[in-house]
Structure formats: C-alpha cells, structure tokens
Amino acid sequence: MLTGPGDRWLLCSDGISDYLPEDAITEVLGNSDTVAAATRLVDLAIGAGSRDNVTAVVADVIESPAGRVERHTDVRFWGSAEARFSEGTDLAG
C-alpha cells in the first residue's frame, strides 16, 4: 500500500475495531486532530461496552525533505501505559 503526505493512519486494538462500526471510525478520523481522534475512539469503544484492551494510535503522514526524519514529541500515554513509560520502561518491558 502506498502512502503519502495527507494520509492518516490508525493502529488500534480489537477493543476498538470489534466494537465500533467502520463508518464511526472514519468519521472520527476525518474530523479531529490526532490526539483528539485517538481519545474519542477510546471513549466511544468504552461507551459501546468494550471489555477488551482499548488502544488507538493515530498518525498523520507529513512531508519532510528527503533523507530527513521528523521527530515529534506529542506522544501521550494513559492508564497502565502511562505508569510504565513514566518509569522509563521501554516497549519490551
């Protein structure tokens, strides 16, 4: 699959994809910034009765000069992930 500037990617757990219809997910992704969209998807899934892991990562593809990697620090964690990452634990545990 090709992607380019202006595309938006969603990485989510089945706690979202199994509980929200695709049109609801599409609407949220099209009407919010990345942080608001991820938060809204989590809230909607919990409100829909999800009893599974509810995780969403929303990322916008942006253009940058060739060979340059853009680093963004607008990363936020909630719940148990917040505790793990604030202690300096990496993804591997």
LINTAUR-V692415 format. One record per helix or strand of 2 or more residues. SS is the DSSP state (A for helix, B for strand). FROM is the first residue (numbers start at 1). LEN is the number of residues. Records with the same first field share a line. If there is no record, write none. Layout:
BEGIN
SS->FROM-LEN / FROM-LEN
END
This chain:
BEGIN
B->8-5 / 56-5
A->14-4 / 22-9 / 34-14 / 79-8
END
